[in-house]
Amino acid sequence: MNWMVVLGAIALIFGGLLVVSPNSLLKISEGLNRMVTRIDEQVLKYRLGVGIALIISAVFLFMYAYMLGKR
């Protein structure tokens, strides 16, 4: 339920920005693109550690979902 409120608030904010100030969304987008590019570079630099961490996380989540399903 809370996630729907958060998503609704995000949609309201971005919808309002699209109507009132579309240039501010372009500036936000450019800033986020630079941040994502830096994150991509770091992930590729440490790809082995990130990959192993993601695999361990996925195994944990699958096991947790399996245990919850058994109830």
mmCIF file of the N, C-alpha and C atoms, coordinates in Angstrom:
data_MODEL
# 
_entry.id   MODEL 
# 
loop_
_atom_site.group_PDB 
_atom_site.id 
_atom_site.type_symbol 
_atom_site.label_atom_id 
_atom_site.label_alt_id 
_atom_site.label_comp_id 
_atom_site.label_asym_id 
_atom_site.label_entity_id 
_atom_site.label_seq_id 
_atom_site.pdbx_PDB_ins_code 
_atom_site.Cartn_x 
_atom_site.Cartn_y 
_atom_site.Cartn_z 
_atom_site.occupancy 
_atom_site.B_iso_or_equiv 
_atom_site.pdbx_formal_charge 
_atom_site.auth_seq_id 
_atom_site.auth_comp_id 
_atom_site.auth_asym_id 
_atom_site.auth_atom_id 
_atom_site.pdbx_PDB_model_num 
ATOM 1   N N  . MET A 1 1  ? 0.821  -1.197  0.000   1.00 0.00 ? 1  MET A N  1 
ATOM 2   C CA . MET A 1 1  ? 0.000  0.000   0.000   1.00 0.00 ? 1  MET A CA 1 
ATOM 3   C C  . MET A 1 1  ? 0.866  1.262   0.000   1.00 0.00 ? 1  MET A C  1 
ATOM 4   N N  . ASN A 1 2  ? 1.906  1.277   0.824   1.00 0.00 ? 2  ASN A N  1 
ATOM 5   C CA . ASN A 1 2  ? 2.760  2.468   0.899   1.00 0.00 ? 2  ASN A CA 1 
ATOM 6   C C  . ASN A 1 2  ? 3.490  2.722   -0.419  1.00 0.00 ? 2  ASN A C  1 
ATOM 7   N N  . TRP A 1 3  ? 3.864  1.653   -1.107  1.00 0.00 ? 3  TRP A N  1 
ATOM 8   C CA . TRP A 1 3  ? 4.587  1.829   -2.358  1.00 0.00 ? 3  TRP A CA 1 
ATOM 9   C C  . TRP A 1 3  ? 3.703  2.510   -3.397  1.00 0.00 ? 3  TRP A C  1 
ATOM 10  N N  . MET A 1 4  ? 2.385  2.284   -3.344  1.00 0.00 ? 4  MET A N  1 
ATOM 11  C CA . MET A 1 4  ? 1.480  2.945   -4.289  1.00 0.00 ? 4  MET A CA 1 
ATOM 12  C C  . MET A 1 4  ? 1.392  4.440   -4.005  1.00 0.00 ? 4  MET A C  1 
ATOM 13  N N  . VAL A 1 5  ? 1.429  4.823   -2.739  1.00 0.00 ? 5  VAL A N  1 
ATOM 14  C CA . VAL A 1 5  ? 1.403  6.241   -2.377  1.00 0.00 ? 5  VAL A CA 1 
ATOM 15  C C  . VAL A 1 5  ? 2.684  6.922   -2.851  1.00 0.00 ? 5  VAL A C  1 
ATOM 16  N N  . VAL A 1 6  ? 3.817  6.248   -2.647  1.00 0.00 ? 6  VAL A N  1 
ATOM 17  C CA . VAL A 1 6  ? 5.100  6.809   -3.081  1.00 0.00 ? 6  VAL A CA 1 
ATOM 18  C C  . VAL A 1 6  ? 5.125  6.963   -4.604  1.00 0.00 ? 6  VAL A C  1 
ATOM 19  N N  . LEU A 1 7  ? 4.691  5.933   -5.324  1.00 0.00 ? 7  LEU A N  1 
ATOM 20  C CA . LEU A 1 7  ? 4.665  6.022   -6.789  1.00 0.00 ? 7  LEU A CA 1 
ATOM 21  C C  . LEU A 1 7  ? 3.700  7.104   -7.264  1.00 0.00 ? 7  LEU A C  1 
ATOM 22  N N  . GLY A 1 8  ? 2.572  7.244   -6.592  1.00 0.00 ? 8  GLY A N  1 
ATOM 23  C CA . GLY A 1 8  ? 1.620  8.301   -6.942  1.00 0.00 ? 8  GLY A CA 1 
ATOM 24  C C  . GLY A 1 8  ? 2.208  9.689   -6.726  1.00 0.00 ? 8  GLY A C  1 
ATOM 25  N N  . ALA A 1 9  ? 2.949  9.854   -5.622  1.00 0.00 ? 9  ALA A N  1 
ATOM 26  C CA . ALA A 1 9  ? 3.583  11.146  -5.342  1.00 0.00 ? 9  ALA A CA 1 
ATOM 27  C C  . ALA A 1 9  ? 4.643  11.463  -6.394  1.00 0.00 ? 9  ALA A C  1 
ATOM 28  N N  . ILE A 1 10 ? 5.426  10.459  -6.770  1.00 0.00 ? 10 ILE A N  1 
ATOM 29  C CA . ILE A 1 10 ? 6.442  10.668  -7.806  1.00 0.00 ? 10 ILE A CA 1 
ATOM 30  C C  . ILE A 1 10 ? 5.784  11.046  -9.127  1.00 0.00 ? 10 ILE A C  1 
ATOM 31  N N  . ALA A 1 11 ? 4.712  10.351  -9.492  1.00 0.00 ? 11 ALA A N  1 
ATOM 32  C CA . ALA A 1 11 ? 4.007  10.659  -10.740 1.00 0.00 ? 11 ALA A CA 1 
ATOM 33  C C  . ALA A 1 11 ? 3.427  12.073  -10.697 1.00 0.00 ? 11 ALA A C  1 
ATOM 34  N N  . LEU A 1 12 ? 2.897  12.474  -9.553  1.00 0.00 ? 12 LEU A N  1 
ATOM 35  C CA . LEU A 1 12 ? 2.341  13.816  -9.410  1.00 0.00 ? 12 LEU A CA 1 
ATOM 36  C C  . LEU A 1 12 ? 3.418  14.883  -9.569  1.00 0.00 ? 12 LEU A C  1 
ATOM 37  N N  . ILE A 1 13 ? 4.562  14.664  -8.949  1.00 0.00 ? 13 ILE A N  1 
ATOM 38  C CA . ILE A 1 13 ? 5.660  15.632  -9.035  1.00 0.00 ? 13 ILE A CA 1 
ATOM 39  C C  . ILE A 1 13 ? 6.155  15.763  -10.470 1.00 0.00 ? 13 ILE A C  1 
ATOM 40  N N  . PHE A 1 14 ? 6.427  14.622  -11.119 1.00 0.00 ? 14 PHE A N  1 
ATOM 41  C CA . PHE A 1 14 ? 6.951  14.688  -12.479 1.00 0.00 ? 14 PHE A CA 1 
ATOM 42  C C  . PHE A 1 14 ? 5.904  15.178  -13.464 1.00 0.00 ? 14 PHE A C  1 
ATOM 43  N N  . GLY A 1 15 ? 4.642  14.845  -13.259 1.00 0.00 ? 15 GLY A N  1 
ATOM 44  C CA . GLY A 1 15 ? 3.584  15.370  -14.119 1.00 0.00 ? 15 GLY A CA 1 
ATOM 45  C C  . GLY A 1 15 ? 3.468  16.877  -13.995 1.00 0.00 ? 15 GLY A C  1 
ATOM 46  N N  . GLY A 1 16 ? 3.560  17.369  -12.765 1.00 0.00 ? 16 GLY A N  1 
ATOM 47  C CA . GLY A 1 16 ? 3.519  18.813  -12.547 1.00 0.00 ? 16 GLY A CA 1 
ATOM 48  C C  . GLY A 1 16 ? 4.698  19.516  -13.181 1.00 0.00 ? 16 GLY A C  1 
ATOM 49  N N  . LEU A 1 17 ? 5.883  18.900  -13.061 1.00 0.00 ? 17 LEU A N  1 
ATOM 50  C CA . LEU A 1 17 ? 7.063  19.495  -13.683 1.00 0.00 ? 17 LEU A CA 1 
ATOM 51  C C  . LEU A 1 17 ? 6.950  19.507  -15.209 1.00 0.00 ? 17 LEU A C  1 
ATOM 52  N N  . LEU A 1 18 ? 6.365  18.463  -15.782 1.00 0.00 ? 18 LEU A N  1 
ATOM 53  C CA . LEU A 1 18 ? 6.176  18.438  -17.238 1.00 0.00 ? 18 LEU A CA 1 
ATOM 54  C C  . LEU A 1 18 ? 5.256  19.557  -17.702 1.00 0.00 ? 18 LEU A C  1 
ATOM 55  N N  . VAL A 1 19 ? 4.242  19.848  -16.917 1.00 0.00 ? 19 VAL A N  1 
ATOM 56  C CA . VAL A 1 19 ? 3.282  20.885  -17.305 1.00 0.00 ? 19 VAL A CA 1 
ATOM 57  C C  . VAL A 1 19 ? 3.846  22.283  -17.047 1.00 0.00 ? 19 VAL A C  1 
ATOM 58  N N  . VAL A 1 20 ? 4.468  22.473  -15.883 1.00 0.00 ? 20 VAL A N  1 
ATOM 59  C CA . VAL A 1 20 ? 4.884  23.813  -15.462 1.00 0.00 ? 20 VAL A CA 1 
ATOM 60  C C  . VAL A 1 20 ? 6.290  24.175  -15.934 1.00 0.00 ? 20 VAL A C  1 
ATOM 61  N N  . SER A 1 21 ? 7.235  23.240  -15.792 1.00 0.00 ? 21 SER A N  1 
ATOM 62  C CA . SER A 1 21 ? 8.636  23.583  -16.053 1.00 0.00 ? 21 SER A CA 1 
ATOM 63  C C  . SER A 1 21 ? 9.370  22.417  -16.718 1.00 0.00 ? 21 SER A C  1 
ATOM 64  N N  . PRO A 1 22 ? 9.143  22.201  -18.001 1.00 0.00 ? 22 PRO A N  1 
ATOM 65  C CA . PRO A 1 22 ? 9.795  21.071  -18.679 1.00 0.00 ? 22 PRO A CA 1 
ATOM 66  C C  . PRO A 1 22 ? 11.314 21.207  -18.763 1.00 0.00 ? 22 PRO A C  1 
ATOM 67  N N  . ASN A 1 23 ? 11.842 22.433  -18.760 1.00 0.00 ? 23 ASN A N  1 
ATOM 68  C CA . ASN A 1 23 ? 13.294 22.617  -18.823 1.00 0.00 ? 23 ASN A CA 1 
ATOM 69  C C  . ASN A 1 23 ? 13.984 22.084  -17.573 1.00 0.00 ? 23 ASN A C  1 
ATOM 70  N N  . SER A 1 24 ? 13.316 22.186  -16.428 1.00 0.00 ? 24 SER A N  1 
ATOM 71  C CA . SER A 1 24 ? 13.924 21.658  -15.202 1.00 0.00 ? 24 SER A CA 1 
ATOM 72  C C  . SER A 1 24 ? 14.060 20.135  -15.280 1.00 0.00 ? 24 SER A C  1 
ATOM 73  N N  . LEU A 1 25 ? 13.118 19.471  -15.936 1.00 0.00 ? 25 LEU A N  1 
ATOM 74  C CA . LEU A 1 25 ? 13.232 18.023  -16.115 1.00 0.00 ? 25 LEU A CA 1 
ATOM 75  C C  . LEU A 1 25 ? 14.409 17.671  -17.018 1.00 0.00 ? 25 LEU A C  1 
ATOM 76  N N  . LEU A 1 26 ? 14.678 18.508  -18.017 1.00 0.00 ? 26 LEU A N  1 
ATOM 77  C CA . LEU A 1 26 ? 15.845 18.270  -18.878 1.00 0.00 ? 26 LEU A CA 1 
ATOM 78  C C  . LEU A 1 26 ? 17.143 18.388  -18.087 1.00 0.00 ? 26 LEU A C  1 
ATOM 79  N N  . LYS A 1 27 ? 17.214 19.368  -17.192 1.00 0.00 ? 27 LYS A N  1 
ATOM 80  C CA . LYS A 1 27 ? 18.405 19.530  -16.351 1.00 0.00 ? 27 LYS A CA 1 
ATOM 81  C C  . LYS A 1 27 ? 18.562 18.347  -15.406 1.00 0.00 ? 27 LYS A C  1 
ATOM 82  N N  . ILE A 1 28 ? 17.469 17.893  -14.814 1.00 0.00 ? 28 ILE A N  1 
ATOM 83  C CA . ILE A 1 28 ? 17.502 16.723  -13.928 1.00 0.00 ? 28 ILE A CA 1 
ATOM 84  C C  . ILE A 1 28 ? 17.965 15.506  -14.708 1.00 0.00 ? 28 ILE A C  1 
ATOM 85  N N  . SER A 1 29 ? 17.449 15.343  -15.910 1.00 0.00 ? 29 SER A N  1 
ATOM 86  C CA . SER A 1 29 ? 17.811 14.201  -16.740 1.00 0.00 ? 29 SER A CA 1 
ATOM 87  C C  . SER A 1 29 ? 19.295 14.202  -17.078 1.00 0.00 ? 29 SER A C  1 
ATOM 88  N N  . GLU A 1 30 ? 19.837 15.364  -17.418 1.00 0.00 ? 30 GLU A N  1 
ATOM 89  C CA . GLU A 1 30 ? 21.267 15.454  -17.739 1.00 0.00 ? 30 GLU A CA 1 
ATOM 90  C C  . GLU A 1 30 ? 22.122 15.099  -16.527 1.00 0.00 ? 30 GLU A C  1 
ATOM 91  N N  . GLY A 1 31 ? 21.732 15.580  -15.358 1.00 0.00 ? 31 GLY A N  1 
ATOM 92  C CA . GLY A 1 31 ? 22.473 15.263  -14.145 1.00 0.00 ? 31 GLY A CA 1 
ATOM 93  C C  . GLY A 1 31 ? 22.426 13.787  -13.817 1.00 0.00 ? 31 GLY A C  1 
ATOM 94  N N  . LEU A 1 32 ? 21.253 13.184  -13.972 1.00 0.00 ? 32 LEU A N  1 
ATOM 95  C CA . LEU A 1 32 ? 21.124 11.749  -13.692 1.00 0.00 ? 32 LEU A CA 1 
ATOM 96  C C  . LEU A 1 32 ? 21.908 10.917  -14.696 1.00 0.00 ? 32 LEU A C  1 
ATOM 97  N N  . ASN A 1 33 ? 21.945 11.357  -15.941 1.00 0.00 ? 33 ASN A N  1 
ATOM 98  C CA . ASN A 1 33 ? 22.715 10.628  -16.952 1.00 0.00 ? 33 ASN A CA 1 
ATOM 99  C C  . ASN A 1 33 ? 24.200 10.601  -16.599 1.00 0.00 ? 33 ASN A C  1 
ATOM 100 N N  . ARG A 1 34 ? 24.728 11.733  -16.113 1.00 0.00 ? 34 ARG A N  1 
ATOM 101 C CA . ARG A 1 34 ? 26.138 11.759  -15.699 1.00 0.00 ? 34 ARG A CA 1 
ATOM 102 C C  . ARG A 1 34 ? 26.376 10.836  -14.516 1.00 0.00 ? 34 ARG A C  1 
ATOM 103 N N  . MET A 1 35 ? 25.432 10.822  -13.560 1.00 0.00 ? 35 MET A N  1 
ATOM 104 C CA . MET A 1 35 ? 25.580 9.971   -12.379 1.00 0.00 ? 35 MET A CA 1 
ATOM 105 C C  . MET A 1 35 ? 25.521 8.498   -12.769 1.00 0.00 ? 35 MET A C  1 
ATOM 106 N N  . VAL A 1 36 ? 24.604 8.141   -13.654 1.00 0.00 ? 36 VAL A N  1 
ATOM 107 C CA . VAL A 1 36 ? 24.480 6.751   -14.092 1.00 0.00 ? 36 VAL A CA 1 
ATOM 108 C C  . VAL A 1 36 ? 25.728 6.313   -14.845 1.00 0.00 ? 36 VAL A C  1 
ATOM 109 N N  . THR A 1 37 ? 26.276 7.204   -15.648 1.00 0.00 ? 37 THR A N  1 
ATOM 110 C CA . THR A 1 37 ? 27.497 6.879   -16.383 1.00 0.00 ? 37 THR A CA 1 
ATOM 111 C C  . THR A 1 37 ? 28.641 6.593   -15.418 1.00 0.00 ? 37 THR A C  1 
ATOM 112 N N  . ARG A 1 38 ? 28.756 7.396   -14.352 1.00 0.00 ? 38 ARG A N  1 
ATOM 113 C CA . ARG A 1 38 ? 29.808 7.161   -13.363 1.00 0.00 ? 38 ARG A CA 1 
ATOM 114 C C  . ARG A 1 38 ? 29.589 5.840   -12.635 1.00 0.00 ? 38 ARG A C  1 
ATOM 115 N N  . ILE A 1 39 ? 28.329 5.533   -12.325 1.00 0.00 ? 39 ILE A N  1 
ATOM 116 C CA . ILE A 1 39 ? 28.024 4.272   -11.643 1.00 0.00 ? 39 ILE A CA 1 
ATOM 117 C C  . ILE A 1 39 ? 28.349 3.096   -12.554 1.00 0.00 ? 39 ILE A C  1 
ATOM 118 N N  . ASP A 1 40 ? 28.006 3.208   -13.835 1.00 0.00 ? 40 ASP A N  1 
ATOM 119 C CA . ASP A 1 40 ? 28.326 2.149   -14.796 1.00 0.00 ? 40 ASP A CA 1 
ATOM 120 C C  . ASP A 1 40 ? 29.826 1.890   -14.863 1.00 0.00 ? 40 ASP A C  1 
ATOM 121 N N  . GLU A 1 41 ? 30.601 2.966   -14.877 1.00 0.00 ? 41 GLU A N  1 
ATOM 122 C CA . GLU A 1 41 ? 32.056 2.812   -14.925 1.00 0.00 ? 41 GLU A CA 1 
ATOM 123 C C  . GLU A 1 41 ? 32.574 2.085   -13.688 1.00 0.00 ? 41 GLU A C  1 
ATOM 124 N N  . GLN A 1 42 ? 32.034 2.426   -12.520 1.00 0.00 ? 42 GLN A N  1 
ATOM 125 C CA . GLN A 1 42 ? 32.471 1.777   -11.281 1.00 0.00 ? 42 GLN A CA 1 
ATOM 126 C C  . GLN A 1 42 ? 32.056 0.308   -11.255 1.00 0.00 ? 42 GLN A C  1 
ATOM 127 N N  . VAL A 1 43 ? 30.844 0.019   -11.725 1.00 0.00 ? 43 VAL A N  1 
ATOM 128 C CA . VAL A 1 43 ? 30.379 -1.377  -11.749 1.00 0.00 ? 43 VAL A CA 1 
ATOM 129 C C  . VAL A 1 43 ? 31.266 -2.203  -12.668 1.00 0.00 ? 43 VAL A C  1 
ATOM 130 N N  . LEU A 1 44 ? 31.609 -1.669  -13.818 1.00 0.00 ? 44 LEU A N  1 
ATOM 131 C CA . LEU A 1 44 ? 32.471 -2.409  -14.738 1.00 0.00 ? 44 LEU A CA 1 
ATOM 132 C C  . LEU A 1 44 ? 33.883 -2.555  -14.180 1.00 0.00 ? 44 LEU A C  1 
ATOM 133 N N  . LYS A 1 45 ? 34.332 -1.574  -13.434 1.00 0.00 ? 45 LYS A N  1 
ATOM 134 C CA . LYS A 1 45 ? 35.658 -1.642  -12.837 1.00 0.00 ? 45 LYS A CA 1 
ATOM 135 C C  . LYS A 1 45 ? 35.721 -2.764  -11.798 1.00 0.00 ? 45 LYS A C  1 
ATOM 136 N N  . TYR A 1 46 ? 34.655 -2.913  -11.017 1.00 0.00 ? 46 TYR A N  1 
ATOM 137 C CA . TYR A 1 46 ? 34.594 -3.928  -9.972  1.00 0.00 ? 46 TYR A CA 1 
ATOM 138 C C  . TYR A 1 46 ? 33.567 -5.008  -10.327 1.00 0.00 ? 46 TYR A C  1 
ATOM 139 N N  . ARG A 1 47 ? 33.543 -5.411  -11.571 1.00 0.00 ? 47 ARG A N  1 
ATOM 140 C CA . ARG A 1 47 ? 32.508 -6.312  -12.081 1.00 0.00 ? 47 ARG A CA 1 
ATOM 141 C C  . ARG A 1 47 ? 32.471 -7.649  -11.370 1.00 0.00 ? 47 ARG A C  1 
ATOM 142 N N  . LEU A 1 48 ? 33.615 -8.198  -11.004 1.00 0.00 ? 48 LEU A N  1 
ATOM 143 C CA . LEU A 1 48 ? 33.645 -9.499  -10.350 1.00 0.00 ? 48 LEU A CA 1 
ATOM 144 C C  . LEU A 1 48 ? 32.973 -9.433  -8.968  1.00 0.00 ? 48 LEU A C  1 
ATOM 145 N N  . GLY A 1 49 ? 33.327 -8.453  -8.181  1.00 0.00 ? 49 GLY A N  1 
ATOM 146 C CA . GLY A 1 49 ? 32.725 -8.300  -6.854  1.00 0.00 ? 49 GLY A CA 1 
ATOM 147 C C  . GLY A 1 49 ? 31.244 -7.996  -6.919  1.00 0.00 ? 49 GLY A C  1 
ATOM 148 N N  . VAL A 1 50 ? 30.861 -7.120  -7.830  1.00 0.00 ? 50 VAL A N  1 
ATOM 149 C CA . VAL A 1 50 ? 29.447 -6.770  -7.979  1.00 0.00 ? 50 VAL A CA 1 
ATOM 150 C C  . VAL A 1 50 ? 28.649 -7.977  -8.467  1.00 0.00 ? 50 VAL A C  1 
ATOM 151 N N  . GLY A 1 51 ? 29.207 -8.707  -9.427  1.00 0.00 ? 51 GLY A N  1 
ATOM 152 C CA . GLY A 1 51 ? 28.513 -9.883  -9.952  1.00 0.00 ? 51 GLY A CA 1 
ATOM 153 C C  . GLY A 1 51 ? 28.300 -10.938 -8.886  1.00 0.00 ? 51 GLY A C  1 
ATOM 154 N N  . ILE A 1 52 ? 29.336 -11.221 -8.091  1.00 0.00 ? 52 ILE A N  1 
ATOM 155 C CA . ILE A 1 52 ? 29.205 -12.220 -7.024  1.00 0.00 ? 52 ILE A CA 1 
ATOM 156 C C  . ILE A 1 52 ? 28.207 -11.759 -5.972  1.00 0.00 ? 52 ILE A C  1 
ATOM 157 N N  . ALA A 1 53 ? 28.242 -10.471 -5.614  1.00 0.00 ? 53 ALA A N  1 
ATOM 158 C CA . ALA A 1 53 ? 27.288 -9.940  -4.637  1.00 0.00 ? 53 ALA A CA 1 
ATOM 159 C C  . ALA A 1 53 ? 25.854 -10.059 -5.145  1.00 0.00 ? 53 ALA A C  1 
ATOM 160 N N  . LEU A 1 54 ? 25.637 -9.803  -6.432  1.00 0.00 ? 54 LEU A N  1 
ATOM 161 C CA . LEU A 1 54 ? 24.293 -9.912  -6.999  1.00 0.00 ? 54 LEU A CA 1 
ATOM 162 C C  . LEU A 1 54 ? 23.817 -11.367 -7.020  1.00 0.00 ? 54 LEU A C  1 
ATOM 163 N N  . ILE A 1 55 ? 24.711 -12.295 -7.339  1.00 0.00 ? 55 ILE A N  1 
ATOM 164 C CA . ILE A 1 55 ? 24.332 -13.711 -7.355  1.00 0.00 ? 55 ILE A CA 1 
ATOM 165 C C  . ILE A 1 55 ? 23.981 -14.179 -5.952  1.00 0.00 ? 55 ILE A C  1 
ATOM 166 N N  . ILE A 1 56 ? 24.783 -13.801 -4.951  1.00 0.00 ? 56 ILE A N  1 
ATOM 167 C CA . ILE A 1 56 ? 24.484 -14.177 -3.564  1.00 0.00 ? 56 ILE A CA 1 
ATOM 168 C C  . ILE A 1 56 ? 23.160 -13.566 -3.120  1.00 0.00 ? 56 ILE A C  1 
ATOM 169 N N  . SER A 1 57 ? 22.916 -12.314 -3.478  1.00 0.00 ? 57 SER A N  1 
ATOM 170 C CA . SER A 1 57 ? 21.649 -11.663 -3.131  1.00 0.00 ? 57 SER A CA 1 
ATOM 171 C C  . SER A 1 57 ? 20.469 -12.374 -3.779  1.00 0.00 ? 57 SER A C  1 
ATOM 172 N N  . ALA A 1 58 ? 20.621 -12.759 -5.030  1.00 0.00 ? 58 ALA A N  1 
ATOM 173 C CA . ALA A 1 58 ? 19.536 -13.451 -5.728  1.00 0.00 ? 58 ALA A CA 1 
ATOM 174 C C  . ALA A 1 58 ? 19.239 -14.796 -5.083  1.00 0.00 ? 58 ALA A C  1 
ATOM 175 N N  . VAL A 1 59 ? 20.282 -15.543 -4.730  1.00 0.00 ? 59 VAL A N  1 
ATOM 176 C CA . VAL A 1 59 ? 20.075 -16.842 -4.068  1.00 0.00 ? 59 VAL A CA 1 
ATOM 177 C C  . VAL A 1 59 ? 19.346 -16.643 -2.741  1.00 0.00 ? 59 VAL A C  1 
ATOM 178 N N  . PHE A 1 60 ? 19.765 -15.642 -1.964  1.00 0.00 ? 60 PHE A N  1 
ATOM 179 C CA . PHE A 1 60 ? 19.098 -15.353 -0.697  1.00 0.00 ? 60 PHE A CA 1 
ATOM 180 C C  . PHE A 1 60 ? 17.626 -15.007 -0.912  1.00 0.00 ? 60 PHE A C  1 
ATOM 181 N N  . LEU A 1 61 ? 17.335 -14.169 -1.898  1.00 0.00 ? 61 LEU A N  1 
ATOM 182 C CA . LEU A 1 61 ? 15.952 -13.773 -2.153  1.00 0.00 ? 61 LEU A CA 1 
ATOM 183 C C  . LEU A 1 61 ? 15.099 -14.952 -2.618  1.00 0.00 ? 61 LEU A C  1 
ATOM 184 N N  . PHE A 1 62 ? 15.661 -15.826 -3.464  1.00 0.00 ? 62 PHE A N  1 
ATOM 185 C CA . PHE A 1 62 ? 14.925 -17.010 -3.897  1.00 0.00 ? 62 PHE A CA 1 
ATOM 186 C C  . PHE A 1 62 ? 14.630 -17.932 -2.713  1.00 0.00 ? 62 PHE A C  1 
ATOM 187 N N  . MET A 1 63 ? 15.617 -18.112 -1.850  1.00 0.00 ? 63 MET A N  1 
ATOM 188 C CA . MET A 1 63 ? 15.415 -18.963 -0.679  1.00 0.00 ? 63 MET A CA 1 
ATOM 189 C C  . MET A 1 63 ? 14.374 -18.359 0.257   1.00 0.00 ? 63 MET A C  1 
ATOM 190 N N  . TYR A 1 64 ? 14.420 -17.056 0.443   1.00 0.00 ? 64 TYR A N  1 
ATOM 191 C CA . TYR A 1 64 ? 13.468 -16.370 1.306   1.00 0.00 ? 64 TYR A CA 1 
ATOM 192 C C  . TYR A 1 64 ? 12.051 -16.491 0.738   1.00 0.00 ? 64 TYR A C  1 
ATOM 193 N N  . ALA A 1 65 ? 11.901 -16.303 -0.561  1.00 0.00 ? 65 ALA A N  1 
ATOM 194 C CA . ALA A 1 65 ? 10.587 -16.436 -1.201  1.00 0.00 ? 65 ALA A CA 1 
ATOM 195 C C  . ALA A 1 65 ? 10.087 -17.869 -1.090  1.00 0.00 ? 65 ALA A C  1 
ATOM 196 N N  . TYR A 1 66 ? 10.982 -18.838 -1.248  1.00 0.00 ? 66 TYR A N  1 
ATOM 197 C CA . TYR A 1 66 ? 10.602 -20.250 -1.136  1.00 0.00 ? 66 TYR A CA 1 
ATOM 198 C C  . TYR A 1 66 ? 10.115 -20.546 0.285   1.00 0.00 ? 66 TYR A C  1 
ATOM 199 N N  . MET A 1 67 ? 10.829 -20.046 1.285   1.00 0.00 ? 67 MET A N  1 
ATOM 200 C CA . MET A 1 67 ? 10.432 -20.280 2.685   1.00 0.00 ? 67 MET A CA 1 
ATOM 201 C C  . MET A 1 67 ? 9.097  -19.624 3.001   1.00 0.00 ? 67 MET A C  1 
ATOM 202 N N  . LEU A 1 68 ? 8.869  -18.435 2.479   1.00 0.00 ? 68 LEU A N  1 
ATOM 203 C CA . LEU A 1 68 ? 7.585  -17.767 2.712   1.00 0.00 ? 68 LEU A CA 1 
ATOM 204 C C  . LEU A 1 68 ? 6.452  -18.507 2.017   1.00 0.00 ? 68 LEU A C  1 
ATOM 205 N N  . GLY A 1 69 ? 6.743  -19.103 0.864   1.00 0.00 ? 69 GLY A N  1 
ATOM 206 C CA . GLY A 1 69 ? 5.719  -19.844 0.135   1.00 0.00 ? 69 GLY A CA 1 
ATOM 207 C C  . GLY A 1 69 ? 5.329  -21.139 0.810   1.00 0.00 ? 69 GLY A C  1 
ATOM 208 N N  . LYS A 1 70 ? 6.201  -21.687 1.635   1.00 0.00 ? 70 LYS A N  1 
ATOM 209 C CA . LYS A 1 70 ? 5.909  -22.938 2.318   1.00 0.00 ? 70 LYS A CA 1 
ATOM 210 C C  . LYS A 1 70 ? 4.945  -22.774 3.476   1.00 0.00 ? 70 LYS A C  1 
ATOM 211 N N  . ARG A 1 71 ? 4.749  -21.558 3.965   1.00 0.00 ? 71 ARG A N  1 
ATOM 212 C CA . ARG A 1 71 ? 3.864  -21.306 5.115   1.00 0.00 ? 71 ARG A CA 1 
ATOM 213 C C  . ARG A 1 71 ? 2.452  -21.597 4.819   1.00 0.00 ? 71 ARG A C  1 
# 
